[in-house]
Amino acid sequence: MPQRALARILAAAATLFVVIALSFFLMRLAPGGPFDSERPLDPKIAENLRRIYRLDLPLWRQFLFYLQSLAQGDFGPSLHWRDFSVNELFAHALPISMRLGAEALSVALLVGGALGAIGASTGAGLRQKLGAFAVDAAALIGVILPAFVIAPLMQLLFGLTWRILPVGGWEDGAWRNQILPVATLALPQIAIVARLMQTSLRDVLAEPHIRTLRAFGLPPRHIYAHALRAAILPTLSYLGLAAANLLTGSVIVETIFGIPGMGRYFVDGAIGRDYTLVMGTVVVVAALVIAFNLLVDLAYAWLDPRIAESASR
Amino acid sequence: MSRFILLSPARAALWRRIPASAMLLVLIALACIFGPLFTSHPFDRVYPDYVLAPPSLEPSPNASEARDAVEELAARLGAKIVSMDSTGDSVAAKFSSDRTIDAAALAALPRSDRIGPPRINSSGDGGQNVGLNIPLLRTVFPFGADANGRDLLTRTLIAGRVSLAVGLLASLVALVIGVLYGAIAGYAGGAVDALMMRIVEIIYALPFIFFVIVLVMVFGRHFVLIFIAIGAVEWLDMARIARGQTLALKEKDYVAAARALGASPAAIIRRHILPNASGPIIAYLTLLLPRVILLESFISFLGLGVQEPLASWGVLIADGARNIQGALHLLFFPALFLGATLGALQSFGQYLQAIFADAHVGLESEPR
C-alpha cells in the first residue's frame, strides 16, 4: 500500500512537470514577444526590458529560472494587468473558483446520487418508473443543453423575467449570487453521477450478498446502506474527471455570470495574450486536478480493499 | 413509394430499421450543406433596416413597415404624402413638395432594405406634385435577423457547416492518432503496452480544454488549427478502444497464420486487425463527434474560435446570449440545431455501439 501510494505521488509530480514544461515551451513558440507593440521600442529600451525579464538568456536557462520562481510560488508579473502580479490576481480568484467548484461538486453528488439511487430500484411502481425517467431526462438534458445555453436561459428566467435572482456578479459571494452559477456547473455533472449511480447500484443490488440480506428480512434501508458502499466506487473514480470537467465548466460559468475567478482570468488572459497569466492558470489548474486525482486514487484503495490486495500480491 | 419497388423486402426492412437519429442527422447535414443556396441571403449580407427582426415566414416589409418606409422616403425628399395605395408588391403614392422631385433627387436617396428605387409615374407643377411607384422589396427572415441585421437562417446553416466540418475533421485527427497509438500498444503488449497505457491514464485527468485554448491563442485562431488542436487532445478514448480490440484480435488464428507467413507487424495491424476492429471504432467515432462539436462551440462561445463573419453554432449562441432580452430567437435557433445534432449523434452512436456489442470481441470493461 505505501509503495503504491508513493508510485502514484511520483507519477503525479512527473505529470505536473510535463505540464509546466509543455506550457512553457508552447508560450515561447508563440510568434511575437510580450513587448511588441504598434510602435517599435527604442532598441536600447527593448534590450533592457529583455534583460530585466531574462529573455536574453538561452531557453533552457529561462526554463530553469521559471521552475525556480515557481518553486518559490512566484508566477511572475501579469502582462495585461500591469499593476498586479499573477500571484495577486490568483490570491483573489482561486478561492472563488474553488468554492464554486466544491459547491457544484457537492450538489452534483447529493442530487445525482439521490436521483441514481431512486432510478436504480427496479419494479413496476410509479415511484420506480419516475426515478428511471428522471435519470433518463437528466442524461438527455446533459447531452443536448450545454452550459452555455442553460446559463443564459436561467439568467433570462430567474434574473430578467421573474427578477428573483441576480443576473450576474459576485458581491463577495452572497448566496443569491451563487445559486445560478452553481446550478449551471452542477447540472451536467448531476446527469453523469445519476447515470453512474443507477447502473452500478442496479448491478450491486442483483448480487448474491444483497440477496442474502433480503432473505434475512432486513429492512430496505439497511440493504441500501450495504449496497451503497460498493455502488459508490464508479462514482468515486469519476470524481477525478469531474474535477477537470468542473474547472472547464467554470471557464464558461465565470464568463457568463461575470465572476472574477480563475476561468475568467484565463479567458481574458488568452484574449489579451497575457502569457504569464495564462501559463500560471494552466499550471495551477493542472496542479489542482492532479492533486485531486491523487486523493481520489488513495481514497479508492482505502474503500476497495481488493485494490490494495492486488497491488501487494 | 418507389423505394419499396426498388428494394427487396429484406432491404426494405433494413431501411425501416435505420433509426430516427440517423435520419435527423442526414437532414441537418443536407440542410447545412445545400440550405444556404436556397435562403436567398448571403450569410454576411447586412440589412441595417432589419436589425434584430423577429422570426417570421411573412415577407418583410409588412403593411405598417411599408408605410414607415414610405413616410421615411417622403421625409428625406422634404415632401408631404398626399395619398398612398399599397398593391401587394408596390406602393403607389402621391407626394407634394416645395422642392422639385425628379430623377436626380430620387437617385440621390440612400439605399433602403425595404423599398427599391422609386419611379416617377406622373409629374405636375414642375415636379412639385408627383405620383411615385415604389416597389417593395420582399425579403423573408424565417429565423429572424441578428444584431447586425443578417439573416439568422442562413447564418445558422453556414455555422452548421463549420461546426460539422470541424467536428468531422477533428474526429478524424483523433481517430488517426488514437487508433495508431492503441493498435501499437495492444499489438506490442507487455511492458510497452503497460507504459503507453499508463501515459494515457495520466494525461486523461488533465483539463485539456486549457491546452486547446493555449494552442489557439499561441498560433492564431485559424480554422485548421482549431480542429487539429481538438483532435490532438481527444484521442485518448479512441486509443483505449483500439487497444482493447487489438488485444482480443491478435489472439485469432488468422493473425497467427499471417505471422507464420512472415507478415510484418505493420502489415498485420493494417490488413487484419484494423478492418476487424472497425465496428466498435466507428461506433465510438460517432460518440466522439458530439464531444468535439461541443468543444468547438465552447471555444467559439468564448470568442477564441471561428472568427467573424464566419460563424459556428458556438459563435451564434454567444450572440444570442448577449441579446437574450428581447431577441430570444438569436439563442433559440442555433441552440436548437446544436442540441438536435448532439442528441442525434449521441443516440446514433449508442445504437451503433449496441449493434457492435453483439459481435464484439472482448472489449475490456475496466473502470476509467
HADDOCK unambig.tbl for C-alpha pairs under 7 A between the chains (distance, minus, plus):
assign (segid A and resid 15 and name CA) (segid B and resid 202 and name CA) 6.99 0.50 0.50
assign (segid A and resid 27 and name CA) (segid B and resid 218 and name CA) 6.65 0.50 0.50
assign (segid A and resid 30 and name CA) (segid B and resid 218 and name CA) 4.89 0.50 0.50
assign (segid A and resid 30 and name CA) (segid B and resid 219 and name CA) 6.39 0.50 0.50
assign (segid A and resid 143 and name CA) (segid B and resid 342 and name CA) 6.61 0.50 0.50
assign (segid A and resid 143 and name CA) (segid B and resid 343 and name CA) 6.21 0.50 0.50
assign (segid A and resid 144 and name CA) (segid B and resid 339 and name CA) 4.20 0.50 0.50
assign (segid A and resid 144 and name CA) (segid B and resid 340 and name CA) 6.78 0.50 0.50
assign (segid A and resid 144 and name CA) (segid B and resid 342 and name CA) 5.72 0.50 0.50
assign (segid A and resid 144 and name CA) (segid B and resid 343 and name CA) 5.40 0.50 0.50
assign (segid A and resid 145 and name CA) (segid B and resid 339 and name CA) 6.08 0.50 0.50
assign (segid A and resid 149 and name CA) (segid B and resid 335 and name CA) 6.75 0.50 0.50
assign (segid A and resid 152 and name CA) (segid B and resid 321 and name CA) 5.48 0.50 0.50
assign (segid A and resid 156 and name CA) (segid B and resid 324 and name CA) 6.84 0.50 0.50
assign (segid A and resid 156 and name CA) (segid B and resid 325 and name CA) 6.91 0.50 0.50
assign (segid A and resid 237 and name CA) (segid B and resid 368 and name CA) 6.91 0.50 0.50
assign (segid A and resid 240 and name CA) (segid B and resid 205 and name CA) 6.55 0.50 0.50
assign (segid A and resid 241 and name CA) (segid B and resid 205 and name CA) 5.79 0.50 0.50
assign (segid A and resid 244 and name CA) (segid B and resid 205 and name CA) 6.72 0.50 0.50
assign (segid A and resid 244 and name CA) (segid B and resid 206 and name CA) 6.51 0.50 0.50
assign (segid A and resid 244 and name CA) (segid B and resid 207 and name CA) 4.93 0.50 0.50
assign (segid A and resid 248 and name CA) (segid B and resid 207 and name CA) 6.76 0.50 0.50
assign (segid A and resid 248 and name CA) (segid B and resid 209 and name CA) 6.70 0.50 0.50
assign (segid A and resid 270 and name CA) (segid B and resid 217 and name CA) 5.98 0.50 0.50
assign (segid A and resid 282 and name CA) (segid B and resid 210 and name CA) 6.51 0.50 0.50
assign (segid A and resid 286 and name CA) (segid B and resid 206 and name CA) 6.16 0.50 0.50
assign (segid A and resid 286 and name CA) (segid B and resid 207 and name CA) 6.82 0.50 0.50
assign (segid A and resid 289 and name CA) (segid B and resid 205 and name CA) 7.00 0.50 0.50
assign (segid A and resid 289 and name CA) (segid B and resid 206 and name CA) 6.64 0.50 0.50
